[in-house]
């Protein structure tokens, strides 16, 4: 032990320095926070990836202050021997590289009497959130350690301390450090490994629960919801994307850009949301499967052009990664409050498809499925993800490679009297691509006859309205419309990112699976009343759970489905995520 290490440990309370055999646990929750430039996110991501190499499941969520770029940040990492869908009720270990503006995360730092709080800023005043009798306190003198070892970064020391404290094998972290810093030269790699070693030495002073050995060895991915959505869209056939960057959807575009290029596709960064939606309408008119990615403010700007795509029957996918609103709202936090604009926000009677994934990995499936639906029915599809999925990074089981026969009905050799909008049995009429001999037609937002000629005739309007609605309502969506688990007499209906906390709360309240039933809607619109009625067979109690102040999901269900008058509701706004304990308490109250 070096003299520097001895000095840094001398400031740690004696109750913490005693090394003792900590009990093993199937999961452990960690938080790391610091000011802008402290490297919190880098350290937390390496921790997650190292845990994946060691065989664990995990989830990393990011939270930032109100600024878009820079400033304070906190990362929450839950590691487990089992799949993780939501962050833990209480943090087991908090490491603060510094405490600048830490108060902004007060509502998210769920600390308790067993929480170990390690301060890397020795002598700094502790914020109110960690003072008092509740958490256990310790210190690591990051300033002394980094000054005494050239090139050593504080976040890497913090990483090693956390990894050692929870019992993560050092080699799992060391391998990642060697891979990442080895490209920068031997000196950089050595400095990184030295920092990790210093942290592991410091960890010997802290008694905290250790992760139990992982169970089994299956193929796992580390992926974010935004990355999964982009991959699902590519698997669905998307080859052209146009978008304007917006938090928290930008990572979809960053992930797609190089990968579309590799497979012969293209992504264009448009000058704004109006340009991006109209660019993909043009791309789809030309025959490509297309997408744009945005968030609430962008979706509001796109609504007129999405209506154009409905009227002209041009397929496209809009991935809306929801954030707190209204207006600019809270760009860096999550909320399920864009449902109403997605379902009802278009001018006139404008039938289209609205879908929602129910997990990080389901972002892949739902994006692929949504592309299939848009192409098959020649309609716009809006997929509602959110910040808690999009910017979270999860260690998940490798998603099943489900394939859809994504196909657009194309008029290869139109007849002389080609009718682009012919009223067919399915409501879908073959679409001639530009340049097809005999396939010329007018595609705009005006109502039209079957040939595409603009028309204000009553009969044309009614026939086209009926055609556009029927093709969406009568389409066979199969079993993908919802995820249904359990067959208990009490049903919880939810959607999107509320699904994970609800599922885990159900397991806590009803471990035998005999009392509760989960119905998580993946198809938000068009409504499937017959399917939901069948899914609710035998249910005497119904509770709707969602994250919006105005209960938008509940209102949608009441409008579209025959819910009993006594159906219960638990709705609250963001930006704080649902906690399992919160939902479990509500379930216990509801069932009593």
C-alpha positions in Angstrom: 0.0 0.0 0.0 1.4 3.4 -0.9 1.6 6.3 1.4 -0.9 8.2 -0.8 -3.5 5.4 -0.4 -2.9 5.4 3.4 -3.7 9.1 3.5 -6.8 8.8 1.4 -8.2 6.1 3.7 -7.5 7.8 6.9 -10.5 10.2 6.3 -13.0 7.3 6.0 -15.1 6.7 9.1 -14.0 3.6 11.1 -17.4 2.0 10.7 -16.9 1.9 7.0 -13.3 0.9 6.8 -13.8 -2.4 8.5 -13.5 -5.1 5.8 -16.1 -7.8 6.3 -17.8 -10.5 4.3 -20.8 -8.9 2.6 -23.8 -11.0 1.8 -24.3 -11.9 -1.8 -27.3 -10.5 -3.6 -28.9 -11.2 -7.0 -29.0 -7.5 -7.8 -27.4 -4.3 -6.8 -28.2 -0.6 -7.6 -25.5 1.9 -8.2 -25.6 5.7 -8.8 -22.7 7.8 -10.0 -22.9 11.6 -10.3 -20.8 14.6 -11.0 -20.5 17.9 -12.8 -20.0 18.4 -16.5 -16.7 16.8 -17.8 -16.3 14.6 -14.7 -16.8 11.4 -16.9 -19.7 10.0 -15.0 -21.4 8.5 -18.1 -18.2 7.0 -19.4 -17.5 5.3 -16.1 -21.0 4.0 -15.7 -21.1 2.6 -19.2 -17.8 0.8 -18.8 -19.2 -0.7 -15.5 -22.3 -1.9 -17.4 -20.3 -3.4 -20.2 -17.9 -5.1 -17.8 -20.8 -6.6 -16.0 -22.1 -8.0 -19.3 -18.8 -9.6 -19.9 -18.9 -11.2 -16.5 -22.3 -12.7 -17.3 -24.8 -10.3 -15.7 -27.9 -8.5 -16.8 -28.2 -4.8 -16.2 -29.8 -1.5 -17.0 -28.2 2.0 -17.2 -30.3 5.1 -17.2 -29.1 8.6 -17.7 -30.3 11.8 -16.1 -29.2 15.4 -16.8 -30.0 18.9 -15.6 -32.2 21.2 -17.6 -29.4 22.1 -20.0 -29.1 20.3 -23.3 -25.4 20.1 -23.4 -22.9 19.8 -20.6 -23.5 20.4 -16.9 -24.3 18.0 -14.0 -25.2 14.4 -14.8 -26.1 11.2 -12.9 -26.0 7.6 -14.1 -28.1 4.8 -12.5 -26.9 1.3 -13.0 -28.7 -1.8 -11.7 -26.9 -5.1 -12.2 -28.5 -8.5 -11.6 -28.4 -12.2 -12.2 -31.9 -11.8 -13.7 -33.2 -9.5 -16.6 -33.6 -5.9 -15.4 -36.4 -3.7 -16.8 -36.4 -0.8 -14.3 -34.2 0.8 -11.8 -34.3 -0.4 -8.2 -36.4 1.2 -5.5 -33.3 2.1 -3.5 -29.7 2.8 -4.3 -27.2 0.5 -2.6 -24.1 2.5 -3.6 -23.7 6.1 -4.5 -20.4 7.5 -5.7 -20.2 11.2 -6.2 -17.1 12.4 -8.1 -18.2 15.8 -6.9 -21.4 17.4 -5.6 -21.9 20.4 -7.9 -25.7 20.9 -8.4 -26.3 17.4 -7.0 -29.5 18.8 -5.4 -31.1 18.7 -8.9 -31.2 14.9 -8.6 -32.7 14.8 -5.1 -36.0 13.2 -6.3 -34.1 10.5 -8.1 -31.6 9.6 -5.5 -33.6 7.1 -3.4 -31.3 6.6 -0.4 -31.9 4.5 2.7 -30.1 3.5 5.9 -28.2 0.8 4.1 -27.0 3.0 1.2 -23.3 3.5 1.1 -22.4 7.0 -0.1 -18.8 7.6 -1.2 -17.7 11.1 -1.7 -14.8 11.7 -4.1 -14.5 15.3 -3.2 -13.0 15.3 0.3 -13.9 18.3 2.3 -16.7 19.5 0.1 -20.0 20.3 1.8 -22.4 17.5 1.4 -25.9 18.3 0.0 -29.0 17.8 2.1 -29.9 14.7 0.3 -27.0 12.7 1.9 -26.8 14.4 5.4 -28.5 13.2 8.5 -28.7 9.7 10.0 -29.9 7.8 6.9 -27.0 6.8 4.6 -23.6 5.5 5.5 -20.8 7.8 4.5 -17.3 7.2 3.2 -14.6 9.1 1.2 -12.1 8.5 -1.5 -9.6 11.4 -2.0 -9.7 11.6 -5.8 -7.7 14.8 -5.8 -4.8 13.3 -3.9 -4.8 10.1 -5.9 -4.9 11.8 -9.3 -2.3 14.3 -8.5 0.1 11.6 -7.2 -0.3 9.4 -10.3 0.3 11.2 -13.7 -2.5 10.8 -16.2 -4.9 9.1 -13.8 -8.5 10.3 -14.2 -10.9 10.6 -11.3 -13.8 8.8 -13.1 -11.6 5.7 -13.7 -10.6 5.6 -10.0 -14.3 5.9 -9.2 -15.1 3.0 -11.6 -12.5 0.8 -10.0 -13.8 1.6 -6.5 -17.4 0.7 -7.5 -16.4 -2.4 -9.3 -14.3 -3.6 -6.4 -17.0 -2.8 -3.8 -19.7 -4.8 -5.5 -17.4 -7.8 -6.3 -17.2 -7.3 -10.1 -14.1 -9.2 -11.4 -11.3 -6.7 -12.1 -10.4 -8.4 -15.4 -13.8 -7.6 -16.8 -13.1 -3.9 -16.4 -9.4 -4.1 -17.3 -10.2 -5.8 -20.6 -12.5 -2.9 -21.6 -10.0 -0.3 -20.5 -7.3 -2.0 -22.5 -9.5 -2.1 -25.6 -10.6 1.5 -25.3 -7.4 3.2 -24.3 -5.0 0.8 -26.1 -5.8 2.6 -29.4 -4.4 5.8 -27.8 -1.1 4.2 -26.9 0.6 2.3 -24.2 0.8 5.2 -21.8 -2.9 6.0 -22.0 -3.7 2.3 -21.4 -1.3 2.0 -18.4 -2.8 5.2 -16.9 -6.3 3.8 -17.2 -5.4 0.5 -15.6 -3.5 2.2 -12.8 -6.6 4.3 -12.0 -8.8 1.1 -11.9 -6.2 -0.6 -9.6 -6.2 2.4 -7.3 -10.0 2.2 -7.1 -10.0 -1.6 -6.4 -7.5 -0.9 -3.6 -9.9 1.7 -2.2 -12.8 -0.7 -2.4 -11.3 -2.9 0.2 -12.4 -0.3 2.8 -16.1 -0.4 2.0 -18.6 -3.0 3.1 -21.3 -3.4 0.6 -23.4 -6.3 -0.8 -21.6 -8.3 -3.4 -23.2 -9.6 -6.6 -24.0 -13.3 -6.6 -22.4 -15.3 -9.4 -24.3 -15.0 -12.6 -26.7 -17.7 -13.7 -26.0 -19.5 -16.9 -24.4 -18.2 -20.1 -26.7 -17.0 -22.8 -26.3 -14.7 -25.8 -26.8 -11.2 -24.7 -26.8 -7.7 -26.3 -26.0 -4.3 -24.9 -28.3 -2.0 -26.6 -30.3 1.2 -26.0 -33.9 1.7 -27.0 -32.8 4.2 -29.7 -30.3 1.8 -31.2 -32.9 -1.0 -31.1 -35.4 1.2 -32.8 -33.0 2.0 -35.6 -32.0 -1.6 -36.0 -35.6 -2.7 -36.1 -36.4 -0.2 -38.8 -33.5 -1.4 -40.9 -34.7 -5.0 -40.4 -38.1 -3.8 -41.5 -36.7 -2.5 -44.8 -36.1 1.2 -44.1 -33.4 2.5 -46.5 -34.0 6.3 -46.4 -34.2 8.5 -43.3 -34.4 12.3 -42.9 -34.5 14.0 -39.6 -33.6 17.1 -37.6 -31.7 16.4 -34.3 -33.8 16.6 -31.1 -33.4 15.3 -27.6 -34.0 12.4 -26.8 -34.3 11.0 -30.4 -30.9 12.1 -31.8 -29.2 8.8 -31.1 -31.4 7.0 -33.5 -30.0 9.2 -36.3 -26.5 8.8 -35.1 -26.8 5.1 -35.1 -28.6 4.9 -38.4 -26.3 7.2 -40.5 -23.3 4.9 -41.0 -25.3 1.7 -41.1 -27.7 2.9 -43.7 -24.8 3.9 -45.8 -23.2 0.4 -45.5 -26.4 -1.2 -46.9 -26.9 1.2 -49.7 -29.3 3.5 -47.9 -29.1 7.2 -46.9 -29.8 9.5 -44.0 -30.2 13.2 -44.6 -30.0 15.8 -41.7 -32.7 18.2 -42.7 -32.8 21.9 -41.7 -35.9 21.4 -39.6 -38.8 19.0 -38.8 -41.0 20.3 -41.6 -38.3 19.5 -44.1 -37.6 16.1 -42.7 -41.2 14.9 -42.8 -41.6 16.1 -46.4 -38.3 14.6 -47.5 -39.4 11.1 -46.3 -42.8 11.6 -48.0 -40.8 12.2 -51.2 -38.6 9.2 -50.6 -41.5 6.9 -49.9 -43.3 8.3 -53.1 -40.2 7.1 -54.9 -40.5 3.6 -53.5 -38.3 3.4 -50.5 -39.3 2.4 -46.9 -38.6 5.5 -44.9 -38.5 7.0 -41.4 -37.9 10.1 -39.4 -37.2 10.3 -35.7 -38.3 13.2 -33.4 -39.8 14.1 -30.1 -43.0 15.9 -29.1 -42.3 19.4 -30.4 -41.1 17.9 -33.7 -44.2 15.7 -34.0 -46.4 18.8 -33.5 -44.7 20.5 -36.5 -45.0 17.4 -38.6 -48.7 16.8 -38.1 -49.9 18.6 -41.3 -47.6 16.6 -43.5 -48.5 13.4 -41.8 -52.0 14.2 -42.8 -50.8 14.7 -46.4 -49.3 11.1 -46.3 -52.7 9.8 -45.0 -54.6 11.5 -47.9 -52.1 10.4 -50.5 -51.7 6.9 -49.0 -47.9 7.2 -48.7 -46.3 4.8 -46.1 -43.8 6.2 -43.6 -42.6 5.6 -40.1 -42.3 8.4 -37.5 -40.5 7.3 -34.3 -41.4 9.8 -31.6 -39.2 9.5 -28.5 -41.4 11.2 -25.9 -40.2 13.6 -23.3 -41.7 15.8 -20.7 -44.0 18.6 -22.1 -45.7 20.8 -23.0 -43.7 22.9 -25.5 -40.0 22.5 -24.9 -40.9 21.0 -21.6 -38.1 18.8 -20.1 -36.0 17.5 -23.0 -33.9 15.2 -20.8 -36.7 13.4 -18.9 -39.4 10.9 -19.8 -43.2 11.1 -19.9 -46.0 9.3 -21.7 -47.8 12.5 -22.6 -47.7 12.4 -26.5 -50.4 9.8 -26.9 -53.2 12.2 -27.6 -51.3 14.1 -30.3 -50.1 10.8 -31.9 -53.6 9.3 -32.0 -55.8 12.4 -32.5 -53.5 15.2 -33.7 -54.1 15.1 -37.4 -56.6 17.3 -39.2 -59.9 15.7 -40.4 -60.6 12.0 -40.4 -57.1 10.7 -40.9 -56.8 7.0 -40.0 -53.2 5.9 -39.3 -51.3 3.5 -37.0 -49.9 4.2 -33.6 -47.7 1.7 -31.9 -45.6 1.5 -28.7 -42.8 -0.8 -27.5 -42.9 -2.1 -24.0 -39.2 -2.7 -23.3 -35.8 -1.7 -24.6 -35.5 -4.9 -26.7 -39.1 -4.5 -27.9 -38.1 -1.2 -29.5 -36.4 -3.4 -32.1 -39.5 -5.6 -32.7 -42.0 -2.7 -32.7 -40.0 -0.6 -35.1 -39.7 -3.5 -37.5 -43.4 -4.3 -37.1 -44.4 -0.7 -37.5 -42.4 -0.5 -40.8 -44.2 -3.6 -42.0 -47.6 -2.1 -41.1 -46.9 1.2 -42.8 -45.8 -0.5 -46.0 -48.5 -3.2 -46.1 -51.3 -0.7 -45.6 -49.7 2.4 -47.2 -50.3 4.5 -44.2 -48.2 6.6 -41.8 -47.2 4.8 -38.6 -46.2 6.6 -35.5 -44.2 4.7 -32.9 -44.2 6.1 -29.4 -41.0 5.3 -27.6 -39.8 7.6 -24.8 -36.6 8.9 -23.1 -36.5 6.2 -20.5 -36.2 3.6 -23.3 -34.4 5.6 -25.9 -31.4 6.8 -23.8 -31.2 3.8 -21.5 -28.6 1.1 -22.1 -29.6 -2.4 -21.2 -28.0 -5.9 -21.1 -30.8 -8.0 -22.6 -31.3 -11.4 -24.0 -30.6 -11.5 -27.7 -34.0 -10.6 -29.4 -35.6 -13.3 -31.5 -35.1 -12.8 -35.2 -38.7 -12.4 -36.2 -39.3 -11.7 -39.9 -42.2 -9.9 -41.5 -42.9 -10.2 -45.2 -42.7 -6.4 -45.5 -44.2 -5.7 -48.9 -45.8 -2.7 -50.6 -48.4 -3.4 -53.3 -46.7 -1.9 -56.4 -48.4 -1.5 -59.8 -45.6 -3.0 -62.0 -47.5 -2.7 -65.3 -50.5 -0.4 -64.8 -53.5 -0.8 -67.2 -54.3 2.1 -69.5 -57.0 3.4 -67.1 -54.7 3.1 -64.0 -56.7 3.9 -60.8 -54.2 4.7 -58.1 -56.9 5.0 -55.4 -59.2 2.2 -56.6 -61.6 1.0 -54.0 -60.4 -2.6 -53.4 -61.5 -5.4 -51.0 -58.6 -4.7 -48.6 -58.7 -1.0 -49.1 -55.1 -1.1 -50.3 -54.6 -0.2 -54.0 -51.3 -0.8 -55.9 -49.0 2.2 -56.0 -47.2 3.0 -59.3 -43.6 4.3 -58.7 -42.3 7.3 -60.6 -41.2 6.5 -64.1 -43.5 3.5 -64.5 -45.1 3.6 -68.0 -48.8 4.4 -67.7 -48.5 4.9 -63.9 -48.8 8.7 -63.8 -51.2 10.1 -61.1 -51.7 13.1 -58.9 -50.6 12.6 -55.2 -51.5 15.6 -53.0 -53.6 16.5 -50.0 -56.8 17.3 -52.0 -59.6 14.8 -51.9 -59.7 12.8 -55.1 -61.4 10.3 -57.3 -60.1 6.7 -57.7 -57.8 7.9 -60.5 -56.3 10.6 -58.2 -57.9 13.5 -59.9 -58.8 16.2 -57.3 -62.6 16.1 -56.6 -65.0 17.7 -54.2 -67.8 15.3 -55.1 -69.7 13.8 -52.2 -69.4 10.3 -53.5 -65.7 10.5 -54.1 -65.1 11.9 -50.6 -67.2 9.2 -48.9 -65.7 6.4 -50.9 -62.1 7.5 -50.2 -62.8 8.1 -46.5 -64.3 4.6 -46.2 -61.4 3.1 -48.1 -58.7 4.7 -45.9 -60.5 3.7 -42.7 -61.3 0.2 -43.7 -57.8 -0.8 -44.7 -56.6 0.2 -41.2 -59.5 -1.2 -39.1 -59.8 -4.5 -40.9 -56.1 -5.3 -41.2 -55.1 -8.5 -39.4 -52.6 -7.4 -36.7 -52.3 -10.9 -35.3 -51.2 -11.5 -31.7 -48.7 -8.6 -31.7 -51.3 -6.0 -30.7 -50.6 -6.6 -27.0 -48.4 -8.5 -24.7 -50.5 -10.5 -22.3 -49.1 -12.3 -19.2 -51.0 -14.3 -16.5 -54.6 -15.2 -16.3 -55.6 -13.9 -12.8 -59.0 -12.3 -12.2 -57.5 -8.8 -11.8 -56.1 -7.1 -14.9 -53.6 -4.3 -15.1 -53.7 -2.5 -18.5 -50.7 -0.4 -19.3 -48.4 0.6 -22.2 -44.9 1.6 -23.1 -42.3 2.2 -20.4 -44.8 1.7 -17.6 -44.8 -2.0 -18.5 -41.5 -3.0 -16.8 -42.3 -1.5 -13.4 -45.8 -3.0 -13.5 -44.5 -6.4 -14.4 -42.0 -6.4 -11.6 -44.6 -5.1 -9.1 -47.0 -7.9 -10.1 -44.3 -10.4 -9.3 -43.7 -8.9 -5.9 -47.4 -8.7 -5.0 -48.5 -11.9 -6.7 -45.4 -14.2 -6.9 -47.5 -17.3 -7.7 -49.2 -15.5 -10.7 -52.7 -16.5 -9.6 -54.3 -13.1 -8.9 -53.0 -10.7 -11.6 -53.0 -10.4 -15.3 -50.9 -8.0 -17.4 -52.1 -6.5 -20.7 -49.6 -4.1 -22.3 -50.9 -2.6 -25.5 -48.4 -2.5 -28.4 -51.0 -1.3 -30.9 -52.4 1.9 -29.5 -54.5 2.8 -32.6 -56.5 1.6 -34.3 -58.3 0.1 -31.3 -58.9 -3.6 -31.1 -62.0 -3.8 -28.9 -62.8 -7.5 -29.6 -59.3 -8.6 -28.8 -59.2 -6.6 -25.6 -62.6 -7.9 -24.5 -61.3 -11.5 -25.1 -58.1 -10.7 -23.1 -60.2 -9.4 -20.2 -62.4 -12.5 -20.0 -62.9 -13.6 -16.4 -61.6 -10.3 -15.0 -63.5 -8.8 -12.2 -61.1 -5.9 -11.6 -59.3 -3.6 -14.0 -56.6 -1.1 -13.2 -55.0 1.3 -15.8 -51.5 2.5 -15.1 -49.8 5.3 -17.1 -47.4 8.2 -16.8 -49.4 11.3 -17.8 -51.1 13.9 -15.7 -54.3 14.0 -17.8 -54.6 10.2 -18.0 -54.4 10.3 -21.8 -54.2 6.5 -22.1 -57.2 5.9 -19.8 -59.2 8.4 -21.8 -58.3 6.6 -25.0 -59.3 3.3 -23.5 -62.6 4.7 -22.3 -63.3 6.2 -25.7 -62.4 3.1 -27.8 -63.2 0.1 -25.5 -66.1 -1.0 -23.4 -64.4 -0.7 -20.1 -66.5 -1.2 -17.0 -67.4 2.0 -15.1 -65.5 0.9 -12.0 -62.2 0.5 -13.9 -59.5 1.9 -11.6 -56.7 4.4 -12.6 -53.2 5.2 -11.4 -51.8 8.0 -13.4 -49.1 10.5 -12.6 -46.8 12.7 -14.8 -43.1 12.4 -15.1 -40.3 13.2 -15.0 -39.6 10.7 -12.2 -39.8 7.1 -13.5 -42.2 4.7 -11.9 -40.6 2.6 -9.1 -41.6 -1.0 -8.4 -42.4 -0.2 -4.8 -44.7 2.6 -5.9 -46.7 0.4 -8.2 -46.7 -2.6 -5.8 -48.2 -0.3 -3.1 -50.9 0.8 -5.4 -51.7 -2.8 -6.4 -51.9 -3.9 -2.8 -54.3 -1.0 -2.1 -56.3 -1.8 -5.2 -56.6 -5.5 -4.4 -57.6 -5.0 -0.7 
